[in-house]
Amino acid sequence: MRDHPILAVDFGTTNSLAGVWTPDKKISALPLDPKAADPTLFRSLLYFPHENSCYYGAEAISHYLENEMEGRLFRSFKAHLPNRGYLGTVIGNRIMPLEKLVGLFLLEIRKRSEAALGQEIKSVLLGRPARYSMDAVQDGFARHRMLKAAEFAGFEEIHFLPEPLGAAFDIRSRMTEEKVVLVGDFGGGTSDFTLLKISDRPFRTEDVLAIEGCPLAGDALDSVFMKEKLSVHFGAKSRYRLPLGSNVLTMPPSVSERLQHPAHIVHLKEKETFEFIRTVRQCALSAKDQQDVERLLALVEEQLIFSFFESIEAAKRQLSTEPAMDFVFDEPGVSVRERLFKKDFESWAVPVRDQIFAALDRALEKAGLEAEGVDLVCLTGGTAKVPLIREALRSRFGEEKLQSSDSFHSVQKGLVEAAAMWGEDADAFLPQLPS
């Protein structure tokens, strides 16, 4: 048995959590953020008011608002990990590689965990998605980046565990008879699935029948509102003609696509891109085209991106229970009003849903199972509550098999259980974990 603590970290696209194992106790979730409504939920946010200062979690939001949204706020930055073309960003005169951006956040988790425990922590078990990307090379690249980020955070012993397997360990702790269980973890950035045999006997790696996933989840569902309905308010279809040119052009996809994603839209403020958008405004063909581009400039320049996507997420939640709602965002320079309908959202979201459930089909195929061979379906993550997702699961497995776990804490609790196994018998456990 080890004589030092092991930190278990669920680094999420939207929220992050940490628990710890020591030789004499297990703590499922540490209070990382005393300023949050739930102190165990640490929003995955970084805010730089300037290049030499950074705030995290709930403090990032409060300081961002106090500073009238000046500076740089980063959300959903985990989504960039598999993107080989995204090296990082520049904050003031400071070059910030993505590995360092993630590393700073992990370092803050480590510091806060050490303060809560009153002890130095050098070993970490990090949850990871089943797939950061459907491309094997990009998936491996993302894992390498996470390793470098963990090293930057000062961890000396680092292991990874697929997040859906973490959720399975939590569920396993409550099982009394053997069942074939599907664990579906639907988060902000990824949807992950594990099929395994669960019982109260000691864990065996051969109990894991399949692990699969898809790099789409809650953020992807939010993005369909921008893509299908709201981006036109921000110049996605604006026309312009460059000086001395004869061709009528429209806003290029490189800008329009960034508009759709919380992780990408913040980079429209980077100097070269922002200056290009200014040029489009100057060369717009009509007053409406110009007004739409001005709205985009205000969204970026006035640092309203975070609050706008928070409003989109709230609209998604409201449409989970209501057939229609009025989307209203009214800030200086950015006033948007649209009537949104549940049936439209569910139609727009079909391609996202289909890709998520293609990953589920791959998991069943790997395990050699049909839906009828699954005894229990355990769901975790906030996106599991979206009716579009829930109904697709109900139609495959039946309502009687669906069981919802703690939306935010299930993966974390399971990671702590896995950390305990590592701490108690490292050689027998971790080297055999499925990759």
RAZI-V538442 format. One record per run of one state. SS is the DSSP state (@ for helix, = for strand, . for the rest). FROM is the first residue (numbers start at 1). LEN is the number of residues. Records with the same first field share a line. If there is no record, write none. Layout:
SS = FROM-LEN  FROM-LEN
This chain:
. = 1-5  11-4  23-2  28-14  44-1  51-2  67-5  76-1  81-7  92-2  118-5  129-7  153-4  173-6  187-4  199-6  215-3  235-4  241-8  251-2  260-2  270-1  283-1  285-2  302-3  319-5  332-2  349-1  368-3  374-2  381-1  386-1  398-1  405-5  425-1  433-3
= = 6-5  15-8  25-3  42-2  45-6  53-4  72-4  88-4  94-4  123-6  157-6  179-8  191-8  208-7  239-2  249-2  284-1  324-8  334-8  376-5  402-3
@ = 57-10  77-4  98-20  136-17  163-10  205-3  218-17  253-7  262-8  271-12  287-15  305-14  342-7  350-18  371-3  382-4  387-11  399-3  410-15  426-7
